[in-house]
Amino acid sequence: MEEHQCDKLPVGAYLYKGQLSSCGKTLWYLNLVREATEEDLEENHYLDEVGEAI
């Protein structure tokens, strides 16, 4: 997979382009990553520390 570099993507957004070898189609994958804040920890007991990826 190849990461798409773009100034228009917000912080924590990653866009990847890949090829499906069986049919040659192009696939796009969008990953959104947000880091936990103190407030997130108070609201969600599954999170352990500030900065953890949500």
PATOR-442413 format. One line per 5 residues: their letters; for each residue x, y, z of N, C-alpha, C. Coordinates in Angstrom, 2 decimals. Each point is the difference from the previous one (the first is absolute). Layout:
% residues N
a = X/Y/Z/X/Y/Z/X/Y/Z  ...
***
This chain:
% residues 54
meehq = 0.83/-1.18/0.00/-0.83/1.18/0.00/0.88/1.24/0.00  -0.53/1.02/-0.58/0.72/1.27/-0.13/-0.78/1.09/0.74  0.68/0.75/0.88/-0.67/1.07/0.73/-0.15/1.22/-0.90  -1.20/0.55/-0.02/-0.30/1.20/-0.78/0.36/1.22/0.84  0.85/0.86/-0.50/0.40/1.23/0.70/-0.84/1.16/-0.53
cdklp = -0.69/0.68/0.92/-0.87/1.10/-0.41/-0.10/1.01/1.14  0.19/1.28/-0.30/-0.10/1.05/1.02/-1.43/0.22/0.48  -0.97/-0.51/-0.72/-1.41/0.21/0.34/-0.52/-1.00/1.03  0.77/-1.05/0.28/-0.43/-0.98/1.00/0.18/0.59/1.39  -0.99/-0.17/0.89/0.15/0.52/1.36/1.02/-0.82/0.79
vgayl = 0.45/0.55/1.11/0.94/-0.71/0.87/-0.64/-1.31/0.47  0.75/-1.07/-0.08/-0.51/-1.31/0.42/-0.69/-0.77/-1.09  -0.08/0.55/-1.21/-0.62/-0.70/-1.12/1.09/-0.49/-0.94  -0.07/-1.27/-0.36/0.98/-0.61/-0.89/-0.74/-0.71/-1.12  0.40/0.24/-1.24/-0.65/-0.56/-1.17/0.99/-0.88/-0.74
ykgql = -0.40/-1.23/-0.25/0.86/-0.97/-0.68/-0.66/-0.50/-1.27  0.82/-0.24/-1.00/-0.47/-0.52/-1.29/0.62/-1.38/-0.21  -0.82/-0.94/-0.41/0.49/-1.35/-0.25/-0.61/-0.58/-1.27  0.59/-1.05/-0.50/-0.48/-0.69/-1.20/-0.53/-1.37/0.38  -1.10/-0.39/-0.57/-0.52/-1.35/0.14/0.60/-0.80/-1.16
sscgk = 0.91/-0.88/0.30/0.74/-0.70/-1.05/-0.88/-0.88/-0.87  -1.09/-0.55/0.54/-0.83/-0.92/-0.78/-0.76/0.69/-1.13  -0.36/1.28/0.18/-0.77/0.67/-1.04/0.60/1.35/-0.41  1.07/0.43/0.66/0.66/1.24/-0.36/-0.71/1.27/0.47  -1.02/-0.14/0.85/-0.72/1.18/0.50/0.82/0.72/1.07
tlwyl = -0.17/1.32/0.05/0.65/0.81/1.02/-0.93/0.13/1.19  0.55/-0.21/1.19/-0.76/0.13/1.24/0.59/1.14/0.82  -0.85/0.74/0.69/0.44/1.09/0.88/-0.41/-0.34/1.42  0.91/0.23/0.95/-0.25/-0.26/1.41/0.22/1.30/0.77  -0.96/0.39/0.81/0.11/1.19/0.81/0.09/-0.42/1.47
nlvre = 1.08/0.35/0.66/0.19/-0.27/1.42/-0.06/1.31/0.76  -0.83/0.03/1.03/-0.10/1.18/0.86/0.51/-0.38/1.38  0.96/0.75/0.51/0.57/-0.27/1.31/-0.18/1.23/0.88  -0.52/-0.24/1.20/-0.16/1.09/0.96/0.59/-0.48/1.32  0.70/0.88/0.67/0.61/-0.34/1.27/-0.93/0.35/1.15
ateed = -0.04/-0.86/1.01/-0.87/0.18/1.14/0.42/1.22/0.82  -1.00/0.72/0.48/0.23/1.13/0.89/-0.39/-0.41/1.43  0.26/0.87/0.94/-0.39/-0.26/1.40/-1.51/-0.23/0.09  -0.76/0.79/-0.74/-1.47/-0.15/0.00/-0.41/-1.36/-0.55  0.67/-0.47/-1.05/-0.30/-1.32/-0.57/0.20/-1.09/1.05
leenh = 1.07/0.10/0.78/0.28/-0.99/1.04/-1.09/-0.02/1.07  -0.51/1.17/0.34/-1.07/0.08/1.00/-1.29/-0.65/-0.50  -0.25/0.07/-1.30/-1.24/-0.51/-0.58/0.07/-1.45/-0.46  1.20/-0.56/-0.14/0.14/-1.34/-0.57/0.99/-0.81/0.82  -0.47/-1.04/0.67/0.87/-0.80/0.85/0.91/-0.96/-0.78
yldev = -0.16/-0.08/-1.30/0.86/-0.86/-0.83/1.33/0.69/-0.35  0.07/1.30/0.17/1.22/0.75/-0.30/0.87/0.07/1.25  1.31/-0.11/-0.20/0.92/-0.04/1.15/0.79/1.29/0.22  0.36/0.71/-1.09/0.84/1.18/0.20/-0.23/1.04/-1.09  0.30/1.26/0.36/-0.09/1.11/-0.94/0.99/-0.25/-1.13
geai = -0.43/0.25/-1.23/0.87/-0.20/-1.17/-0.20/-1.35/-0.67  -0.75/-0.89/0.64/-0.29/-1.31/-0.58/-0.88/0.19/-1.24  0.26/-0.76/-1.04/-0.79/0.12/-1.24/-1.40/-0.54/0.24  -0.97/0.79/-0.45/-1.42/-0.41/0.11/-0.42/-0.56/-1.35
***
